[in-house]
Amino acid sequence: MGACGLHRRIKWKVCKPHTTHLVCAQALDLSCQSPHHRTMAHQEKQSNISAAIHISIRNLHKSWGKNHVLRGIDLDLLKGKKNIIIGGSGAGKTVLMRQIVVLDRPDKGSIKIDGVEITTLSETKLAHIRAGFGMVFQLSALFDSMSVFDNVAFPLREQGDLSRKEIKERVMAKLEALNVADAADRFPGDLSGGMKKRVAVARALVREPKILIYDEPTAGLDPLGARNVDRLILEMDDVFDVTSIVITHDMATCIDVGDQVSMIHQGKIHVTCKPNELASSRDQVVRTFVEASGVKRDT
């Protein structure tokens, strides 16, 4: 792909380590103005982040047998912002996501949501916590045998405390907000990849969560489709008051969408900074990851 595709040219600057993280201070030099670039408004928002901490994670450990996946994660996720978590395959991104929503309990460590420790809560209390999360799964994960309407209605029907009228109103409101209301009676097999992703986001939002998690949202999509998903994530930031957590290895998504990026390496958070500062680090791990993703630096 050419200079205006996924490849970006970067001027590398010195970045000094700060305690356990690398705090970067120089910006990317993006040499072309292609359609998938962030809006100027988003760039301005990213340049001056000041947000409360929504989720605080300290010294988090998780092992599967002899495989010590998370080795002391320390991470703050910002309220109302788009928090990107990157790392190579097998780095522990999905394992960390499962800890955050307490699908698995950590071996050790702390996870606080709005100051409330959740790792020690009972299953009954955790059900209330989990209701505050919306999930957008890899490849959308829609039920092929259900219509779009029924896919989005599914979480509300499982919840079991709303009338049919209330469910219909909520579902159609979300489909209209995502610009897929006309597809309510269609089935996933009849939809494009982009429409499936919008339906998946509508389903994730239908219970009006405070935290929205995207698990590899651009996986399986071509570059144009992936950038359309990036724009969708930005739209959700404009329309809904949610904290977004995006698990990805897609550097284009990281740069175009994020307010804050954290990189997992060898079971720990290796770096946390603004996405447009990531290239400033001279750290070899960061440089190797960024360059392998198709981002190029000036020589």
Buried (B, 14 or more C-beta within 10 A) or exposed (E): EEEBBBBBBBEBBEBEEEEEBBBBBBBBBBBEEEEBBBEEEBBEBBEEEEBEBBBBBEEBBBBEEEEBBBBBBBBBBBBBBBBBBBBBEEBBBBBBBBBBBBEEBBBEBBBBBEEEEBBEBEEEEBEEBBBBBBBBBBBBBBEEEBBBBBBBBBBBEEEEEBEEEEBBEBBBBBBEBBEBBEBBEBBBEEBEBBBBBBBBBBBBBBBEBBBBBBBBBBBEBEBEBBBBBBBBBBBBBEEBEBBBBBBBBBBBBBBBBBBBBBBBBEBBBBBBBBBBBBBBBBBEBBBEBBBEBBBBBEE
